[in-house]
Amino acid sequence: MRNQIFLVKTAVLLFMVGSVQSLNGQALHQLPIKTVQNLHAFFKWSAQKKPIISGHRGGIVKGFPENSIATFENTLRYTPAFYEIDPRLTEDSVIVLMHDETLDRTTTGHGKVGDYTWAELKTLRLKDGQGNVTDHRIPTLTEAIDWARGKTVLNLDKKDVPFSMITAIIRQHKADAFVMLTVHTAEQALYYYKDNKDRMFSAFVKTPQAMADYEKAGIPWGQMIAYIGPDIKPENQEMYRLLHAKGVMCMISAAPTYDKLGSSNERAAAYRAIIKDGASVLESDLPIDVAEALRSSTSTKQ
């Protein structure tokens, strides 16, 4: 019976998560999302749903820089995932992907992103997490959107790009089915929601009061996941209970906390504990490691 259940689960997973080819012909995992309705349904909480992995800035692996298409592709070789990425403006108002306000940590350049034109930024090369210079360059948001279509979902963090420019580029590329927006407040969500009633959000909802704010603003619960923080803590249990009752998946980000544990075994145990505690979306700098930890946990239960 257990083997039959395992085979059924495997068949369902293969049906839901297909594969596409990368730029170099390698198979990539693919999220089953073609429409905004697919997007909303994919992120709707249920007790039976498998955990979803979010690659923070795409992930951190030697040789693969954060916020790069090469990194996005590399992660999808190992696991289905969606990506939290960081849009920033150049001096000539091109939206590029860069977490920091400055170039020094992640590129061969120096100074502020906004002090350079796109033509100037194209001459730079990206560094990986260990500071090694790679052959990869800074991508534009347009390039990331074009690449992501049919493969994954992009979650745009809030940086220095005006909201009006974000809505314009999503509309221009007809990308509402696979681009979602990080919002820190109900007011921010309302701006985007008024622009398009189909918008999907990764919303900061850490307290019952924050829930009340989103409720008052009229943001549909079926169009968000809730970021509730970076830690396992007793207060999370109330948020899981309240948000699950609304069908909302809850996200913990291990990037500032458990990703920094000293050994791979410690990190794997922490990732499994996050899911066991009640989270259904796990954001990490190490999405490939998260996938392996969760697979190992599932295999142990069979």
Disulfide bonds with the S-S distance in Angstrom:
none
